[in-house]
Amino acid sequence: MMKSVTSTPVARPDEVRRHNRTTLLRLLHVSGPSTRATLATELGLNRSTIKTLVDGLAEAGVVEERVPRPGRGAGRPSLLVLPQPHAAVVLAVDLQVEHVAIALVGFGGQILGRNSWNLRGRMREADEVITHVIESTTVLAGDLGVQPIAAGVSVPGVVRRADGHVHEAPNLRWTDVALGERLGGVLRIPILVGNDAELGAIAEHLRGAARGSSDAVYVSADVGVGGGIIADGSSLRGGAGYVGEIGHMAIRPGGRPCYCGSSGCWETEVGEAALCRALDLPEDTPRGAILFELRELGRDPHAAEERLSEFAEWLTLGLVNVVNLLGPQLVVLGDLLTVLPDSVVKSVAAEVRRRSLVSRAVGGTQIVSSALGADVKLLGAAEAAFEMILDTV
């Protein structure tokens, strides 16, 4: 009896061209200006294919070729292919517990313009936030003379990625908010709403400390604590997008009550309020005063380690759990943790390597601070939006 032969589908030429075009756009968007020769090498394509792609993109106004500034080398310099920021513009929204930032970001990652405001009282309510985001976006787009074609929104909570439904954002006191649907219904563009730490991890992976690392964890510590996970080069999202709530690991039985409804969560020991207690400051101390105190403390490494010893121990305990569970090559500390004194971070990293079986197995998980600053989640939101539309540019 003869066995049936199953043929392998062969991609059509137009599908191959579209794939190559999108891959080239993604490389230019993330890596910036490049020569045709470098593009050919990076993408594994021949030069004639690259020429055809670049010529088409230049004709469409998506890229521009330009002679680089004169250098010391002999010979004629190669033309640089530069992404044109206004060829595709997205809206990025970073919604935090006490603050909202929006930006219009162009192809290549350039922030074209931004706006921000504080959240106090009623302004923290979902209706007020949504209205303000829409109004501010309209004004900013008008001032810049651009129109966003997609949006990414960072939210400190549990988000259903399929439709941007915020199931719960405990520190905002939000429950069941149809954020993606409501923003998309007014702005009339594709909207991707994601957990803030997940989007922070994407930004670090593409443009920050985790660039080049295939397995990394981004730990966001603000009022609450969250985690974004890069596994085998891609964002790990879990069922329906619900993953990374590492701040709600229960690590201290009988510990402080948490907004999530549990007690003894990691964020009750390493979040903003815990850091205030470690610094002998009131828990409602303004953010600027906390940052000032940490920077001053950083001038005396011995005093920093002594004063923050208990905070560092809880941070270490949680990170050991994270490393043992996820096995990352790299852990990136974000938000308030970026201002911890270097001596404290180094001490925590050494303890994690000593206590974690997995860290020892992978040769020592690195623990570093984010270098993207306050824009990390804004950039992550922008990258999530670009991921949706790069193949249509």
N, C-alpha and C positions, 0 to 999 in steps of 0.2 A: 504493500500500500504506500503510495507516494504521499509525502508530507507536503502540506501547503506552504508556499513560500510567501512570507510577508515582506513587501517592499518597504524600503526606508523612504519616507517623504523627502523630496528634494526641494529646497527653497527656491522660489522663483527669483529671477534677476532683480525685480523691483523690490522684493523683500530684502534681498541681500544689500541693495543700495540703501534702503531705508535704515537697516540695521547699522551699516557702516557710518552713515551720516549721523545717527543718534549717538553712536559710540564716540565719534570724533567731537561732537558738540559737548558731550559729557566731559571728555578729557580737557578740552579748552576751558570749559566752565570751572572745573575744579583746579586745574594746574596752571591756567593762565597762558600768556603768549608763548608761542612755540614756533619753530621752523617747520617747513614741510618735511624735511628729512627726519626730524625728531618725531613728528606725528606718524610717519611711515614706520619707524622703528617701534614706537610704543604700541601701535595698533596692529603691527604685523601685516601691513598692506603695502603693495608696491607703489612706487612714486606716481605712476600715471593715475592710479585710483585716487590717491590723495589729491593730485592736481585737479581732477574732475570734481571732487567733493568741495575743495576749497574755492575753486572758481565759482561753483554754483552758490555757495554760501556768501561769497563776496558780492555776487550779483544781486542776491536777495537782501543785502545789507546786514547780514548777521555777523560777519567778520570783516576785518580790514587787514590788508597786508601793508606793512610799513618797513622801511629800512631802519634798523636799530641805530642808536647813537654810535658815532665813530669810536672804534676801540684801537688798541695798539697793534692788533694783528694785521698781517699783510693780506692783500687780496680783497675781493669784493665780498662784503658781508651778506649772509643769507637773509631773505625777507622774513619778518616775523608775522605770524598769523595772530591777530588780536581779536578777542571777543568784543562785540559792540554792546555795551550795557543796555542801550535803549531798544535793542532788537527784541528783547523779551523782559518784561518787568513783572515781578510778583510782589504780593503783600505779605509781610511777615508780622505776626502779632505775638508778643510775649506777655502773657497774662500771669502776674504774680499775685501774692496775697495782698501786698500793700501798694502795688505799682503796676501800670500797664505801659508797654512801649510798642509802637508800631513803626515799621520802616517799609519803604518801597525799595526793592533790591533788583538790580539789573543783572542781565546775563554776564557771567564771570564773577558774580558775588559782590559787586560794588554797591554799597548803600548809597542811594541817590538822595534820599531825604528821610527824616524821621520826626516823630513826635512822641511825647510821653506825658503821663499825668499820674498823680497819686490817688489811691483809693481810700476813702474815709467814709464811715457811716453808710448812708444809702447808696453811695457811688460804688460800693462793692457788690450790690445786688445784680443778678444776672441781666435783668432788663436794662439797667442803667449802663452796665459795661458794654453790652451789645450795641445800644444806641450810640454811645460815645465812640466806639470803634468805627462804626459805619460813618458817622459824621466826620471824624478826624481823617479817615481814609479819603473821603470825598474832597475835603479841603486840601490835603497834602497832594493828592493826584492832580488836582486843578492847578495848584501852585507850580508843580513840576512839569505840567503839560504831558503827563504820561497816563496810561491806563493799565492797571494790573490785569493779568490774564489768569491768575490763580492765586490762592492764598494758603499759607500754612499758619496754624495757630497753636501755640504752646500753652498748656494748661496744667496746673499743679494738682492733678487728680487722676481718677480712673476713667479712661476714655475708650469708647467703642470706636475703633478706627474706621469701620465700614461707613459710618454716617456722621461721625463727630459728635455722638451723643455722650455728654458728660454724665456718667453714672453717679459719680460722687467726687466732690472736691472738698474734703473735710475742713481744711483750714480757711476756705472761702465760705463755708456753710452752704455749698451748692449741692443739690440732689436732683438728678434727672432733668438736666438742661439740654435741650436740643440745639446746641451751639452751632454745629455745622449746618444744620438745616436752616436755622434762622439767619445766619450770616449769608449763606449761599442764596437764600430766597431774595435778599435785598441787593447784594453785590452782583449777582448773576454771573458768578465765576466758580470754577471748581474749588472746593474748600477741603483741606485736610487738617483735622484737629488731632493733636497727639499729646501724650504725656510729656511734661516739660523735661524730665530727665532723659527720656528716650530721644527727644530731639536734641538735647545737649550732647548725647553720645554720638549722634549722627554728625553734628558740627565738629566735635573733637576728632572723629574718625576721618572726615574729609578735609578739615582745615586746621586742626589743632594738634595737641600732644599725642593723640592716638593715630595720627596719619601714618600709614604703613604697618599698623598693627592689626592682625586679623582677628584677634580676640582681646576685647577690652571691656572694662566696666567704668561708666561715668557715675560718680556719686555726687548728687546734688544735695547740699545742706543749706536750707534757708530757714523759714519758719518750720517747715517740715523737711523730711529727708526722702529722696527717691533715688532710683537707679536706672540707668540706661545700659543696655547690653549689646555689644557687638560680638557676634559669634560667627566664626569662619567668614569674616568680611562683610556680614550683613546684620542689619538690626534684628534682634530677637524680639518678637512681638507677642508670642503666646496666643491662647485662644481668644479671638475677637479683639486682640490688641491689649488685653489685660495682663501686663507683666511688669516686673521691676519695682514693685512696692516694697523695697527692702527696708524702708523706714519703719515698716510695721511688722518686722520680725520681733517677736516677743523675746527679749533677752534678759529681762529683770523681773522674775516672778514677784508679784506684790508691789511692783513699781508704780510710778505715777500714771494717772489715768491719761489716755490719749483721745484726741478728737475722734478717732476712728471707732471708738466704742470699746476698745480693748485697754489693757494697761501694761506697763513695762515695755512698750515699744522702743525700738532703737532710737527713733527720732526724739523721744522724751529725754534721752541721755546725750544726744549729740546735735540736736537742733538749736535754733537761735536762743530759746529760753534757757537751755542747758548751758550754752556758752556764756550767757549773762551770769548765771549762777557761779560758774567757774571763775569768772572775772570779778566776782563780788559786786555785780551791778544789778539793779532792779530788772526784772524780766521784761519790762516794757521800755527799756532803754532804746533811744533812737539808733538806727543802724549806723549812722555816722560816728556816734560815740563808741560803739562796739569796735568798729574798724580802727579808730584812733587808738583805743586801748590795746588792741592786738599789735598794732605797728610799734607802739611804744614798748610793749613787752618783748618784742622781737629784738630789741637792742641788747637785751641781757639773756642769752641762751639758757644759762643756769636757772635764773628766776622763772623763765618761761616754762621750762620743763617741770619745775617744782609746783608752780601755781596751777598749771593745766594737767597735772599728773592724773587726776581722776577722770577728767574729760578724755584724755588721751587713752586711758585704759578702756573706756567704753567704745571709743572709736576703733581701737585695736580689736576688741572682741567682735564687733560687728563685721569688720573687714576680714577677719579670719574666717568667719562664717561665709561671707560672700566669695572669698577666694576658694575655699574648700568646695563650695557648691558649684561654682561656675568655671573655675580654672583659667582665669584670664592671664594673658601675658603682662597686662598693664592695667592699673587702676588710676583713673584721673579724678582728682578731688576738685569739686567745683563750688561756686558761690562762696559762702562764708569760710569754707575750709581752705580756700586759696590764700586767705590772709593769716592762717596759722603760722607762727614762727617756724622758720626752716628747721631749727633744732628739734621741734616737736614732731614735724612731719618725718624727719629722718629717724627719730626714735620709734615712731609708730611703724614705719616701713620695716625697720630691723626686727621689731617684735612680731610682725605679721610673718616675715620670712622664717623666724625661729619657731613659731607656734603652728604654722599651717603646713600640713603634710603635702598638700597639692603645690603650694608655693615652692617647697623644697624640690618636689619632683620635676617642676618645669624650670628649675634653675634659678628661682627667686623672682617672684612677681614684682615688677616695678610699681612704685607708688609715687605719683608726681602730681603737681598742682596744675590746673588749667592755665593756659596762657591767653585764652580768648576773652577773658574779662567778663564784663557785664553783658556783652553781646552774644554770648555763647548760645543761648536758647533762641534768640532772635535769628541768628544765622542758621540754627538747626531748623527752625520753622520755614525759613526761606528755601533751604535745601529740600525739605519735604515737598514744598510747592513746585520747585523746579523738576523734581523727579516725576511729577505728574504730566508735565507739559513739554519736556525737552524734545520728545519725538515729534512734536507738532510745530516747533519753531521753524 
